[in-house]
Amino acid sequence: MSTSFKALGLAVSAIALTHLPAFAQTKVTNEGISPTEIVVGSHQDLSGPIKGWGVPVANGMKMATEEINAAGGINGRKIKLIVEDSGYDPKRAVLASQKLIEKDKIFAMVGPMGSPTVLAAQDILFDAGVLQLFPLTAAEFTFKFDPAKAQERLKFNNILPYVESTRAAIKYMIEAKKVAKPCIMHQDDEYGKSVLDGFKQEVAAMKLTPASITSYKRGVSDFSAQIAKMKSDGCDLVVLGTIIRETIGAMAEAKKLGWDVTFLGATPTNVLEVPALGKEAVEGLYAAAGFEIPYEDTAKGKVKDWLTTYKKEFGSSANTQAIIGYNAMMTFAHYAKKAGKDLTGAKMLEALESGDVFQDIFSSPPTKFSKTNHLASTVTQVQQVKDGRWVLVKDNLTF
């Protein structure tokens, strides 16, 4: 056999080619699969501004991996999970992804963290034929794809999308609170812009005009100018395209000014740390959400056992982020198992697009994908901070 034919054979063995009617041909890697192992990668913020998300997400992923492997793995193969620290820096996310692809030879990228970081690195994955599964961002670029662009078919998301969830929550709040002057303060990046898109679309659909639109740079801690402007503009609902500390900072500033206004956060504000750290400053905050947050003293059954196991293993209480990380790996395992013992990239893609349903233990909306829809669900809840806890206000919302 000539050298050229040998090279061709190696290339074909590394990349599986799949073809569906009306779809361009998609290459999917077979790297990271051995008779005993499946290598999976992820990049998380373990040291930067949203490590309060990244660390528990990574913990949840590790917990799921241990549970899967202890039960015999996926059709006899154990998962090898490699987590890199991006520091919520797009450049570091790119370097981490390159390392995971080129050195670690990952089969799939599961649960990567953050809108700007995922966006910066995803084309590197697609070029290598690596599936991008269930990232910790609900931006539209993580699930919307053009069938004519073959490699975009490799993206799937099981997180409640920012645009759709923001729209559903705003619609509910405007009707329930009789809002006349809606406003928004959003982070000046891909995440914040997605929340802004949802805000603009729903406000326009309800024939209202935004009273104020203001933004802030990622990482800042002073929101006095933004809050003062929105107060001056007469806002009666403030939508927050913020994360944890920015949510607390904005509401604390409003309280400092004696401004009693209704705040509605996008889904990343719906975490235990916001009421735990913000205390009285965030009392009354509403937020879009995908599932009810379990508490140790009220949880039952499998969820209660899960919370107990997490605390024993990591020395802290589980939170929303840990649940999302855990579910990312459990969802991966579900579809990898469905792909069969002779696992390949093409078979994994087929399993994901099969319409088969995955249901987690937390009663989240079921996960289900198809050949044309790579987003699991858009069903939204609204929750509120009352007496330091998140409580369900309204369920099954759509816009």
JOFEN-V318808 format. One record per run of one state. SS is the DSSP state (hx for helix, st for strand, lp for the rest). FROM is the first residue (numbers start at 1). TO is the last residue. If there is no record, write none. Layout:
SS|FROM|TO, SS|FROM|TO
This chain:
lp|1|2, hx|3|14, st|15|18, lp|19|25, st|26|29, lp|30|32, st|33|33, lp|34|36, st|37|44, lp|45|50, hx|51|70, lp|71|73, st|74|74, lp|75|76, st|77|85, lp|86|89, hx|90|102, lp|103|107, st|108|110, lp|111|112, st|113|113, lp|114|114, hx|115|127, lp|128|130, st|131|133, lp|134|135, st|136|136, lp|137|139, hx|140|142, lp|143|149, hx|150|154, st|155|157, lp|158|161, hx|162|177, lp|178|181, st|182|187, lp|188|189, hx|190|205, lp|206|211, st|212|216, lp|217|223, hx|224|232, lp|233|236, st|237|241, lp|242|244, hx|245|256, lp|257|261, st|262|265, lp|266|266, hx|267|269, lp|270|271, hx|272|282, lp|283|285, st|286|289, lp|290|300, hx|301|314, lp|315|319, hx|320|338, lp|339|344, hx|345|352, lp|353|357, st|358|358, lp|359|366, st|367|367, lp|368|374, st|375|375, lp|376|379, st|380|386, lp|387|388, st|389|397, lp|398|399
